[in-house]
Amino acid sequence: MNALNWRWITVALIVVNAVIFVIGRLDASPTSDRDGELPELDPGLPRAELVGSPGSEEGESGPACYTLGPLPTLLAQQRASDRLAPFASQLQTRQTEADRDRGWWVYLPAADRSEALDLTRDLAGRGVEDYYVVAGGSLENAVSVGLYENIENARDRQRRIRALGFDAQLEVRRETVPQFWVDYRVEPGESPPWRFIVRASPGAQRVQVPCSDYSLSGD
């Protein structure tokens, strides 16, 4: 077979393959009728549902009342009130008190001021300088030898004072501090920026309360 015959056979094979490719493309079913159209969803798949409209309090079916706090300062309370007031149908502020731990206290007990003064002279004679006599309260006349935020530091101080021959005691230091609150009532559809206030005041929370509390039941 000469070269011319091989050339014609090669051309014929190329033509046949091209025809088969075109027929295959024409028979293939399209994935959608139009460009950009998505196929229908499987009716068996779960559907997402909107459970609340944007900008409304979660799960609200009527007026709701909340208390927000404790806030650390009077200024924080005022700022919270200013932010909540445009969204609240009623709002009031209040103040409470709470005991708070402020660290650890190392001290020497004394029955009266005379004994306390004797202890201070003994401390000074042994090279201890950081002390003072408590003037009032439940530990009146005790001789303070240190206030510490860390318990290990307080225990170390207690051991060192005891090593000098003194009856050093360890006690939690507490103090009474004010706490500030904002109580408010909102109508359906209102969404005060309470999350911003809570984030700005570590330890604060927003809690829903009956509207009969804090005189927020209405006019």
C-alpha positions in Angstrom: 0.0 0.0 0.0 1.5 3.3 -1.1 1.7 6.6 1.0 -1.3 8.2 -0.7 -3.6 5.4 0.4 -2.4 5.7 4.0 -3.1 9.4 3.9 -6.7 8.9 2.8 -7.3 6.3 5.5 -6.1 8.7 8.2 -8.4 11.5 6.9 -11.4 9.1 6.9 -10.7 8.0 10.6 -10.5 11.7 11.7 -13.8 12.5 10.0 -15.6 9.5 11.5 -14.4 10.4 15.1 -15.6 14.0 14.6 -19.0 12.8 13.5 -19.3 10.5 16.6 -18.3 13.3 18.9 -21.0 15.7 17.5 -23.7 13.0 17.7 -22.8 12.4 21.3 -23.0 16.1 22.3 -26.4 16.4 20.6 -27.8 13.4 22.5 -26.5 14.6 26.0 -29.4 16.0 28.2 -28.7 19.5 29.6 -28.5 20.0 33.4 -30.8 23.1 33.2 -33.1 24.7 30.7 -31.3 28.1 30.9 -27.9 29.3 31.8 -27.7 30.2 35.5 -30.9 28.3 36.5 -30.5 26.1 39.5 -32.0 22.6 39.6 -35.1 22.1 41.9 -34.3 21.2 45.5 -35.0 17.7 46.7 -38.4 18.0 48.5 -37.1 15.5 51.2 -34.5 18.0 52.4 -35.2 20.0 55.6 -36.1 23.7 55.1 -34.8 26.6 57.2 -37.6 28.7 58.7 -37.4 32.3 60.1 -38.3 32.2 63.8 -38.1 35.9 64.5 -38.0 39.1 62.6 -34.7 41.1 62.6 -34.6 43.9 65.1 -37.0 42.3 67.6 -36.4 40.8 71.1 -36.0 37.0 70.8 -39.3 35.1 71.4 -41.3 38.2 72.3 -45.0 38.0 72.2 -45.7 41.1 74.3 -44.0 43.7 76.6 -41.0 42.3 78.4 -39.0 43.5 81.4 -35.3 43.1 82.1 -32.8 44.0 84.8 -29.2 44.7 83.6 -26.2 44.7 86.0 -24.3 44.8 88.2 -22.5 47.7 86.7 -19.3 48.8 88.3 -19.7 52.6 88.6 -22.4 55.3 88.6 -21.0 56.5 85.2 -21.4 53.0 83.7 -25.0 53.0 84.9 -25.7 56.5 83.4 -24.2 55.4 80.0 -26.3 52.2 80.0 -29.4 54.2 80.8 -28.7 56.6 77.9 -28.3 53.7 75.5 -31.4 51.9 76.6 -33.8 54.8 77.0 -34.7 55.4 73.3 -35.9 51.7 73.1 -37.5 51.4 76.5 -41.1 52.3 77.4 -40.1 52.4 81.0 -36.7 52.6 82.7 -35.4 53.1 86.2 -32.0 52.8 87.9 -31.2 51.5 91.4 -28.2 50.7 93.6 -27.4 47.8 95.9 -24.4 46.8 98.0 -22.3 43.6 98.0 -19.4 42.2 99.9 -16.3 41.6 97.7 -13.1 39.8 98.5 -10.1 42.2 98.2 -7.3 39.8 98.9 -5.7 38.4 102.0 -4.8 40.0 105.3 -1.9 39.0 107.6 -2.3 40.4 111.1 -1.4 39.9 114.8 -4.5 39.7 117.1 -4.5 42.0 120.2 -6.9 42.3 123.1 -6.6 46.0 123.4 -4.6 49.0 122.2 -2.0 48.7 124.9 -1.2 45.1 123.7 -1.2 46.3 120.1 1.4 49.0 120.9 3.6 46.4 122.7 3.4 44.2 119.5 4.4 47.1 117.3 7.5 47.7 119.5 8.4 44.1 119.4 8.0 44.0 115.6 10.2 47.1 115.2 12.8 45.5 117.4 12.9 42.5 115.1 13.3 44.6 112.0 9.7 44.5 110.8 8.6 47.9 109.4 5.5 47.2 107.4 2.7 47.3 110.1 -0.1 49.4 111.5 -2.7 49.2 114.3 -6.3 48.7 113.1 -8.4 51.5 114.4 -11.9 50.0 114.0 -14.1 47.2 112.8 -14.2 43.5 113.8 -10.4 43.4 114.2 -10.0 46.6 116.1 -6.6 46.8 117.8 -5.1 44.0 115.6 -1.7 44.8 114.1 -1.7 44.5 110.4 1.5 43.2 108.9 0.5 42.9 105.2 -2.3 43.0 102.6 -1.9 40.7 99.6 -3.9 39.9 96.5 -2.1 36.5 96.0 -2.7 33.9 98.6 0.8 32.4 98.3 2.4 35.8 99.0 0.2 36.1 102.1 1.1 32.7 103.3 4.8 33.4 102.8 4.4 36.6 104.9 2.6 34.7 107.6 5.4 32.0 107.8 8.1 34.7 108.1 6.3 36.6 110.8 5.6 33.4 112.7 9.3 32.5 112.4 10.0 35.6 114.4 7.8 34.3 117.3 4.5 36.1 116.6 1.1 34.6 116.3 0.4 35.7 112.7 -3.1 35.1 111.4 -4.5 35.0 107.9 -7.9 36.2 106.8 -9.8 37.1 103.7 -10.0 40.9 103.3 -13.6 41.9 102.4 -15.2 45.3 101.7 -18.6 46.5 100.9 -18.9 47.9 97.4 -21.9 49.6 95.6 -23.4 47.9 92.6 -25.5 49.7 89.9 -28.5 48.3 88.0 -30.8 49.4 85.1 -34.3 48.0 85.0 -36.3 48.5 81.8 -39.4 47.5 79.9 -39.5 47.1 76.1 -42.5 46.7 73.7 -42.6 44.1 70.9 -40.3 45.0 68.0 -37.8 47.0 70.0 -34.2 45.7 70.3 -32.0 47.8 72.8 -28.2 47.5 72.5 -27.9 45.5 75.8 -25.2 43.2 74.4 -22.8 46.1 74.0 -23.4 47.2 77.6 -22.8 43.7 79.0 -19.5 43.4 77.0 -18.3 46.7 78.3 -19.0 45.7 81.9 -17.4 42.3 82.8 -19.6 40.4 85.2 -22.8 42.2 84.1 -25.8 40.2 82.8 -29.2 40.9 81.4 -32.0 38.9 83.1 -35.6 38.9 82.2 -37.9 39.5 85.2 -41.7 39.7 85.7 -42.9 43.2 84.8 -44.5 43.4 88.3 -40.9 43.7 89.7 -39.3 47.1 90.2 -42.6 48.9 89.5 -42.3 48.3 85.8 -45.8 46.9 85.3 -47.1 50.0 83.6 -48.9 53.3 84.5 
